[in-house]
């Protein structure tokens, strides 16, 4: 039977209505499968310092040092040490990620543009920086909800971030393998040894 133009259009529309849900279901299943293969600490999308979405899964396979940073803190000079770690170990697979936070004494009051300019002018920061996040309390971002409820050696129990420049070390396979308080500077032997040990694992 030959269909007229209107009938042909109707058949096409009905076919599209049937296929579209199937396509959407396949896409959802594909996304779920992708998410299931990404380690929990990297299964987040965060805004970088320029406001662009970044999937943390892009760092999968690298050793990652996540640090909540601030520009007006007594520990702010640690930016210099973090930059040195980046320069020394980046080519070996280390990714230093800075997450500005205004949670401690209001020591990160500026805008993202202010933070970026400060870091580049004073410390020549070239490691990846992100937009401001909340790292403690009921409104902390999902990434830090995960980090602060994860067991992390050496001898640091799960719990709130204590101050600026606390450091979480994540292995190549996406496990939190170390948590270092503010007083452990970027050049401190326990942190450096932990980084080097993780980098040595392939």
Secondary structure, DSSP 8 states (H G I E B T S, - for coil): ----HHHHHHHHHHHHHHHHHHHHHHHHHHHHHHHHTS-GGG--EEEBTTS-EEEGGGGTTSEEEEEEE-SSSTTTTHHHHHHHHHHHHGGGTEEEEEEE--TTTT---S-HHHHHHHHHHHH---SEEE-----SSTT--HHHHHHTTS-BTTTB-S----STT-EEEE-TTS-EEEEE-TTS-TT-HHHHHHHHHHHT--
